[in-house]
């Protein structure tokens, strides 16, 4: 019986190059483009697309190359792949994500009972509206912010709203207080004191004041900013920061379609911080599900918010939902004078 001899070492190494060659041809330009994006960030329109190249994608391609180099016994290529991986891997493991929940000091100002806020881009219910409602029913927030809540078929909108209202009533809300405009819907068990649609280019921006059970006022700014890479985000985020500075909301949430490390979001305006940095941990990327690699859904909290827990979860959407449990700090500094409304002069 004739037995097939294994190919000689030189031939085997040549065969491995059929994988390694295209792999390096893809990885080196990808790494260079990503690196330029990290250097110039989103301050300049020309580099912004590179800035939004996901670091986990660069890491994944680099790990594949490293594994191929090790298996094929190309030690120098393996060493090169490892060196290339150091920077994006550090970004993923040490900058974009942290793995220990921050230690949260308890305020001495006798904070109120905890509240729960849920923000979610529900992708027009394309993952199944019943599945969306099931996720909301598990979380049962006091304040709910939905983006892209309108179905793709306009005739289905009344059914969506009716089923949502039925769900809110089942939670014991005597009167579900809702405000919808454009792609955003805000619902709460708290009465709405003021509602205002603010003007932002190609965006939806809602400002709402609630009155809590204790009579305190809570101000929420909800945003749904444009997607895609054609528009330069930095000028738009500057306008968002100007609105935050002027209106002084306690909570800022929404689909920013801009990563948390954007120039105008890191750091956020003075007196504000990201809820993930204040009370979250784990994989912080929110899009696209099922393998999120970009943190484009944001929750920013002001001085009056004492965070208890911040969590991201996956549901029937291409975005992860974000949930913040918090207390409202009651202090003379913040409750003695009413925060002026956006329309006030």
DRENVO-360677 format. One record per residue (C-alpha): residue number from 0; x, y, z. Coordinates in steps of 0.05 Angstrom, whole numbers. Example, Ala and Ser with C-alpha at 12.3 -4.5 7.8 and 13.67 -1.06 7.14 Angstrom:
DRENVO-360677
<marba k="0" east="246" north="-90" up="156"/>
<marba k="1" east="273" north="-21" up="143"/>
//
This chain:
DRENVO-360677
<marba k="0" east="0" north="0" up="0"/>
<marba k="1" east="26" north="68" up="-19"/>
<marba k="2" east="24" north="122" up="34"/>
<marba k="3" east="22" north="196" up="19"/>
<marba k="4" east="83" north="231" up="46"/>
<marba k="5" east="72" north="297" up="83"/>
<marba k="6" east="96" north="358" up="46"/>
<marba k="7" east="166" north="381" up="63"/>
<marba k="8" east="174" north="438" up="114"/>
<marba k="9" east="190" north="489" up="60"/>
<marba k="10" east="126" north="472" up="23"/>
<marba k="11" east="84" north="475" up="86"/>
<marba k="12" east="112" north="544" up="102"/>
<marba k="13" east="94" north="565" up="32"/>
<marba k="14" east="22" north="541" up="42"/>
<marba k="15" east="16" north="580" up="107"/>
<marba k="16" east="36" north="643" up="68"/>
<marba k="17" east="-29" north="635" up="29"/>
<marba k="18" east="-63" north="656" up="94"/>
<marba k="19" east="-10" north="700" up="125"/>
<marba k="20" east="2" north="743" up="64"/>
<marba k="21" east="-70" north="767" up="55"/>
<marba k="22" east="-77" north="772" up="130"/>
<marba k="23" east="-19" north="820" up="137"/>
<marba k="24" east="-42" north="858" up="75"/>
<marba k="25" east="-108" north="871" up="111"/>
<marba k="26" east="-81" north="882" up="181"/>
<marba k="27" east="-25" north="932" up="169"/>
<marba k="28" east="-69" north="985" up="132"/>
<marba k="29" east="-125" north="973" up="183"/>
<marba k="30" east="-77" north="984" up="241"/>
<marba k="31" east="-47" north="1046" up="210"/>
<marba k="32" east="-115" north="1077" up="195"/>
<marba k="33" east="-140" north="1061" up="266"/>
<marba k="34" east="-76" north="1091" up="296"/>
<marba k="35" east="-85" north="1156" up="257"/>
<marba k="36" east="-156" north="1159" up="282"/>
<marba k="37" east="-132" north="1151" up="354"/>
<marba k="38" east="-82" north="1208" up="344"/>
<marba k="39" east="-127" north="1258" up="309"/>
<marba k="40" east="-192" north="1233" up="338"/>
<marba k="41" east="-255" north="1269" up="312"/>
<marba k="42" east="-230" north="1340" up="315"/>
<marba k="43" east="-220" north="1340" up="239"/>
<marba k="44" east="-271" north="1314" up="190"/>
<marba k="45" east="-218" north="1280" up="148"/>
<marba k="46" east="-195" north="1234" up="204"/>
<marba k="47" east="-262" north="1221" up="237"/>
<marba k="48" east="-277" north="1157" up="198"/>
<marba k="49" east="-212" north="1128" up="222"/>
<marba k="50" east="-229" north="1148" up="294"/>
<marba k="51" east="-292" north="1105" up="290"/>
<marba k="52" east="-255" north="1042" up="269"/>
<marba k="53" east="-270" north="996" up="328"/>
<marba k="54" east="-211" north="976" up="370"/>
<marba k="55" east="-240" north="906" up="383"/>
<marba k="56" east="-241" north="893" up="308"/>
<marba k="57" east="-167" north="912" up="303"/>
<marba k="58" east="-152" north="866" up="362"/>
<marba k="59" east="-192" north="808" up="332"/>
<marba k="60" east="-155" north="812" up="266"/>
<marba k="61" east="-88" north="818" up="302"/>
<marba k="62" east="-103" north="757" up="345"/>
<marba k="63" east="-119" north="716" up="284"/>
<marba k="64" east="-53" north="736" up="253"/>
<marba k="65" east="-16" north="720" up="317"/>
<marba k="66" east="-48" north="651" up="321"/>
<marba k="67" east="-32" north="636" up="248"/>
<marba k="68" east="40" north="659" up="259"/>
<marba k="69" east="48" north="615" up="320"/>
<marba k="70" east="17" north="553" up="288"/>
<marba k="71" east="59" north="562" up="225"/>
<marba k="72" east="122" north="573" up="267"/>
<marba k="73" east="136" north="641" up="238"/>
<marba k="74" east="164" north="668" up="303"/>
<marba k="75" east="185" north="736" up="277"/>
<marba k="76" east="116" north="748" up="248"/>
<marba k="77" east="85" north="726" up="313"/>
<marba k="78" east="129" north="775" up="351"/>
<marba k="79" east="109" north="830" up="302"/>
<marba k="80" east="35" north="814" up="310"/>
<marba k="81" east="42" north="816" up="386"/>
<marba k="82" east="75" north="884" up="383"/>
<marba k="83" east="21" north="911" up="337"/>
<marba k="84" east="-31" north="886" up="385"/>
<marba k="85" east="-5" north="922" up="447"/>
<marba k="86" east="-38" north="989" up="433"/>
<marba k="87" east="-108" north="969" up="411"/>
<marba k="88" east="-110" north="915" up="465"/>
<marba k="89" east="-93" north="967" up="518"/>
<marba k="90" east="-149" north="1011" up="491"/>
<marba k="91" east="-200" north="955" up="497"/>
<marba k="92" east="-178" north="928" up="564"/>
<marba k="93" east="-156" north="991" up="601"/>
<marba k="94" east="-188" north="1053" up="569"/>
<marba k="95" east="-255" north="1036" up="538"/>
<marba k="96" east="-274" north="985" up="591"/>
<marba k="97" east="-260" north="975" up="664"/>
<marba k="98" east="-273" north="910" up="699"/>
<marba k="99" east="-283" north="929" up="772"/>
<marba k="100" east="-345" north="967" up="793"/>
<marba k="101" east="-326" north="1036" up="820"/>
<marba k="102" east="-332" north="1046" up="894"/>
<marba k="103" east="-390" north="1094" up="903"/>
<marba k="104" east="-389" north="1140" up="965"/>
<marba k="105" east="-456" north="1152" up="998"/>
<marba k="106" east="-476" north="1225" up="1002"/>
<marba k="107" east="-487" north="1257" up="1070"/>
<marba k="108" east="-544" north="1299" up="1043"/>
<marba k="109" east="-599" north="1248" up="1058"/>
<marba k="110" east="-614" north="1227" up="986"/>
<marba k="111" east="-684" north="1207" up="966"/>
<marba k="112" east="-706" north="1136" up="950"/>
<marba k="113" east="-674" north="1105" up="888"/>
<marba k="114" east="-702" north="1114" up="819"/>
<marba k="115" east="-691" north="1075" up="756"/>
<marba k="116" east="-680" north="1103" up="686"/>
<marba k="117" east="-679" north="1059" up="623"/>
<marba k="118" east="-656" north="1085" up="556"/>
<marba k="119" east="-660" north="1043" up="493"/>
<marba k="120" east="-658" north="1050" up="418"/>
<marba k="121" east="-709" north="996" up="400"/>
<marba k="122" east="-693" north="994" up="325"/>
<marba k="123" east="-765" north="1008" up="304"/>
<marba k="124" east="-786" north="943" up="337"/>
<marba k="125" east="-752" north="902" up="283"/>
<marba k="126" east="-730" north="852" up="335"/>
<marba k="127" east="-803" north="840" up="353"/>
<marba k="128" east="-845" north="891" up="391"/>
<marba k="129" east="-869" north="837" up="439"/>
<marba k="130" east="-797" north="822" up="456"/>
<marba k="131" east="-784" north="896" up="468"/>
<marba k="132" east="-843" north="899" up="516"/>
<marba k="133" east="-820" north="836" up="552"/>
<marba k="134" east="-752" north="868" up="565"/>
<marba k="135" east="-785" north="932" up="590"/>
<marba k="136" east="-830" north="890" up="635"/>
<marba k="137" east="-769" north="857" up="667"/>
<marba k="138" east="-734" north="923" up="681"/>
<marba k="139" east="-795" north="967" up="701"/>
<marba k="140" east="-762" north="1035" up="702"/>
<marba k="141" east="-790" north="1099" up="733"/>
<marba k="142" east="-767" north="1138" up="672"/>
<marba k="143" east="-766" north="1107" up="603"/>
<marba k="144" east="-732" north="1136" up="541"/>
<marba k="145" east="-742" north="1101" up="475"/>
<marba k="146" east="-709" north="1119" up="409"/>
<marba k="147" east="-733" north="1094" up="341"/>
<marba k="148" east="-798" north="1070" up="374"/>
<marba k="149" east="-839" north="1082" up="311"/>
<marba k="150" east="-849" north="1019" up="269"/>
<marba k="151" east="-827" north="1018" up="197"/>
<marba k="152" east="-900" north="1008" up="177"/>
<marba k="153" east="-939" north="1071" up="198"/>
<marba k="154" east="-1004" north="1032" up="207"/>
<marba k="155" east="-972" north="993" up="265"/>
<marba k="156" east="-957" north="1055" up="307"/>
<marba k="157" east="-1025" north="1058" up="343"/>
<marba k="158" east="-1016" north="985" up="363"/>
<marba k="159" east="-946" north="999" up="389"/>
<marba k="160" east="-969" north="1058" up="431"/>
<marba k="161" east="-1030" north="1022" up="457"/>
<marba k="162" east="-991" north="960" up="478"/>
<marba k="163" east="-938" north="1004" up="511"/>
<marba k="164" east="-991" north="1043" up="549"/>
<marba k="165" east="-1024" north="978" up="572"/>
<marba k="166" east="-957" north="953" up="598"/>
<marba k="167" east="-943" north="1018" up="636"/>
<marba k="168" east="-1011" north="1015" up="669"/>
<marba k="169" east="-998" north="943" up="690"/>
<marba k="170" east="-938" north="968" up="730"/>
<marba k="171" east="-985" north="1008" up="774"/>
<marba k="172" east="-975" north="1075" up="740"/>
<marba k="173" east="-1040" north="1112" up="752"/>
<marba k="174" east="-1029" north="1157" up="692"/>
<marba k="175" east="-970" north="1142" up="645"/>
<marba k="176" east="-941" north="1211" up="630"/>
<marba k="177" east="-912" north="1209" up="560"/>
<marba k="178" east="-881" north="1258" up="511"/>
<marba k="179" east="-863" north="1237" up="440"/>
<marba k="180" east="-831" north="1277" up="385"/>
<marba k="181" east="-794" north="1254" up="323"/>
<marba k="182" east="-757" north="1189" up="338"/>
<marba k="183" east="-759" north="1197" up="414"/>
<marba k="184" east="-811" north="1177" up="466"/>
<marba k="185" east="-806" north="1193" up="540"/>
<marba k="186" east="-852" north="1159" up="591"/>
<marba k="187" east="-852" north="1165" up="666"/>
<marba k="188" east="-895" north="1152" up="726"/>
<marba k="189" east="-877" north="1223" up="748"/>
<marba k="190" east="-917" north="1283" up="724"/>
<marba k="191" east="-885" north="1325" up="669"/>
<marba k="192" east="-875" north="1397" up="690"/>
<marba k="193" east="-845" north="1423" up="625"/>
<marba k="194" east="-832" north="1392" up="557"/>
<marba k="195" east="-792" north="1424" up="501"/>
<marba k="196" east="-766" north="1402" up="433"/>
<marba k="197" east="-699" north="1435" up="420"/>
<marba k="198" east="-669" north="1448" up="352"/>
<marba k="199" east="-608" north="1409" up="331"/>
<marba k="200" east="-588" north="1395" up="258"/>
<marba k="201" east="-615" north="1327" up="234"/>
<marba k="202" east="-628" north="1306" up="306"/>
<marba k="203" east="-683" north="1296" up="357"/>
<marba k="204" east="-672" north="1331" up="423"/>
<marba k="205" east="-723" north="1334" up="479"/>
<marba k="206" east="-719" north="1370" up="546"/>
<marba k="207" east="-766" north="1347" up="601"/>
<marba k="208" east="-776" north="1367" up="674"/>
<marba k="209" east="-807" north="1315" up="721"/>
<marba k="210" east="-836" north="1323" up="791"/>
<marba k="211" east="-816" north="1264" up="835"/>
<marba k="212" east="-856" north="1234" up="892"/>
<marba k="213" east="-822" north="1281" up="941"/>
<marba k="214" east="-836" north="1343" up="900"/>
<marba k="215" east="-766" north="1350" up="873"/>
<marba k="216" east="-755" north="1371" up="801"/>
<marba k="217" east="-712" north="1327" up="755"/>
<marba k="218" east="-690" north="1351" up="687"/>
<marba k="219" east="-677" north="1302" up="630"/>
<marba k="220" east="-645" north="1316" up="563"/>
<marba k="221" east="-658" north="1260" up="512"/>
<marba k="222" east="-621" north="1257" up="446"/>
<marba k="223" east="-622" north="1217" up="381"/>
<marba k="224" east="-565" north="1242" up="338"/>
<marba k="225" east="-554" north="1225" up="264"/>
<marba k="226" east="-520" north="1161" up="244"/>
<marba k="227" east="-471" north="1148" up="188"/>
<marba k="228" east="-401" north="1175" up="176"/>
<marba k="229" east="-418" north="1230" up="127"/>
<marba k="230" east="-431" north="1285" up="178"/>
<marba k="231" east="-376" north="1312" up="222"/>
<marba k="232" east="-396" north="1298" up="294"/>
<marba k="233" east="-351" north="1347" up="331"/>
<marba k="234" east="-390" north="1411" up="313"/>
<marba k="235" east="-456" north="1377" up="330"/>
<marba k="236" east="-430" north="1353" up="397"/>
<marba k="237" east="-406" north="1423" up="412"/>
<marba k="238" east="-478" north="1446" up="404"/>
<marba k="239" east="-501" north="1390" up="449"/>
<marba k="240" east="-452" north="1413" up="502"/>
<marba k="241" east="-477" north="1484" up="495"/>
<marba k="242" east="-548" north="1460" up="508"/>
<marba k="243" east="-524" north="1421" up="569"/>
<marba k="244" east="-487" north="1481" up="596"/>
<marba k="245" east="-547" north="1527" up="586"/>
<marba k="246" east="-604" north="1482" up="610"/>
<marba k="247" east="-565" north="1443" up="664"/>
<marba k="248" east="-603" north="1377" up="659"/>
<marba k="249" east="-593" north="1326" up="714"/>
<marba k="250" east="-593" north="1268" up="664"/>
<marba k="251" east="-570" north="1266" up="591"/>
<marba k="252" east="-585" north="1201" up="554"/>
<marba k="253" east="-593" north="1175" up="484"/>
<marba k="254" east="-564" north="1147" up="420"/>
<marba k="255" east="-508" north="1196" up="407"/>
<marba k="256" east="-480" north="1157" up="348"/>
<marba k="257" east="-413" north="1182" up="375"/>
<marba k="258" east="-365" north="1142" up="417"/>
<marba k="259" east="-353" north="1158" up="490"/>
<marba k="260" east="-281" north="1178" up="474"/>
<marba k="261" east="-303" north="1233" up="426"/>
<marba k="262" east="-268" north="1299" up="438"/>
<marba k="263" east="-332" north="1333" up="463"/>
<marba k="264" east="-353" north="1275" up="506"/>
<marba k="265" east="-288" north="1260" up="542"/>
<marba k="266" east="-289" north="1296" up="586"/>
<marba k="267" east="-363" north="1317" up="587"/>
<marba k="268" east="-382" north="1389" up="606"/>
<marba k="269" east="-359" north="1413" up="675"/>
<marba k="270" east="-399" north="1382" up="731"/>
<marba k="271" east="-420" north="1321" up="690"/>
<marba k="272" east="-393" north="1250" up="685"/>
<marba k="273" east="-409" north="1187" up="647"/>
<marba k="274" east="-453" north="1139" up="686"/>
<marba k="275" east="-411" north="1081" up="662"/>
<marba k="276" east="-348" north="1112" up="692"/>
<marba k="277" east="-386" north="1129" up="756"/>
<marba k="278" east="-423" north="1064" up="770"/>
<marba k="279" east="-412" north="1013" up="714"/>
<marba k="280" east="-364" north="958" up="695"/>
<marba k="281" east="-353" north="905" up="641"/>
<marba k="282" east="-361" north="908" up="566"/>
<marba k="283" east="-384" north="980" up="553"/>
<marba k="284" east="-396" north="977" up="478"/>
<marba k="285" east="-469" north="984" up="457"/>
<marba k="286" east="-472" north="972" up="382"/>
<marba k="287" east="-481" north="932" up="339"/>
<marba k="288" east="-515" north="873" up="373"/>
<marba k="289" east="-500" north="815" up="377"/>
<marba k="290" east="-426" north="835" up="376"/>
<marba k="291" east="-423" north="907" up="402"/>
<marba k="292" east="-356" north="941" up="388"/>
<marba k="293" east="-374" north="1016" up="393"/>
<marba k="294" east="-399" north="1054" up="454"/>
<marba k="295" east="-447" north="1102" up="419"/>
<marba k="296" east="-505" north="1103" up="470"/>
<marba k="297" east="-489" north="1150" up="527"/>
<marba k="298" east="-515" north="1166" up="596"/>
<marba k="299" east="-486" north="1229" up="628"/>
<marba k="300" east="-504" north="1250" up="699"/>
<marba k="301" east="-501" north="1317" up="734"/>
<marba k="302" east="-483" north="1339" up="804"/>
<marba k="303" east="-552" north="1324" up="834"/>
<marba k="304" east="-549" north="1251" up="813"/>
<marba k="305" east="-520" north="1200" up="861"/>
<marba k="306" east="-510" north="1137" up="819"/>
<marba k="307" east="-523" north="1069" up="850"/>
<marba k="308" east="-514" north="1022" up="791"/>
<marba k="309" east="-505" north="1028" up="716"/>
<marba k="310" east="-518" north="967" up="672"/>
<marba k="311" east="-520" north="951" up="598"/>
<marba k="312" east="-563" north="895" up="572"/>
<marba k="313" east="-581" north="861" up="506"/>
<marba k="314" east="-651" north="855" up="479"/>
<marba k="315" east="-691" north="855" up="415"/>
<marba k="316" east="-652" north="910" up="380"/>
<marba k="317" east="-586" north="926" up="347"/>
<marba k="318" east="-570" north="971" up="407"/>
<marba k="319" east="-560" north="950" up="479"/>
<marba k="320" east="-604" north="983" up="531"/>
<marba k="321" east="-574" north="1023" up="588"/>
<marba k="322" east="-604" north="1025" up="657"/>
<marba k="323" east="-585" north="1074" up="712"/>
<marba k="324" east="-606" north="1067" up="784"/>
<marba k="325" east="-596" north="1132" up="822"/>
<marba k="326" east="-616" north="1176" up="879"/>
<marba k="327" east="-631" north="1249" up="874"/>
<marba k="328" east="-588" north="1288" up="921"/>
<marba k="329" east="-627" north="1337" up="963"/>
<marba k="330" east="-584" north="1394" up="986"/>
<marba k="331" east="-591" north="1468" up="997"/>
<marba k="332" east="-541" north="1480" up="942"/>
<marba k="333" east="-585" north="1449" up="889"/>
<marba k="334" east="-656" north="1454" up="916"/>
<marba k="335" east="-657" north="1525" up="943"/>
<marba k="336" east="-661" north="1556" up="873"/>
<marba k="337" east="-701" north="1526" up="816"/>
<marba k="338" east="-659" north="1509" up="756"/>
<marba k="339" east="-682" north="1558" up="701"/>
<marba k="340" east="-721" north="1528" up="644"/>
<marba k="341" east="-694" north="1533" up="573"/>
<marba k="342" east="-747" north="1584" up="556"/>
<marba k="343" east="-733" north="1628" up="616"/>
<marba k="344" east="-698" north="1695" up="605"/>
//
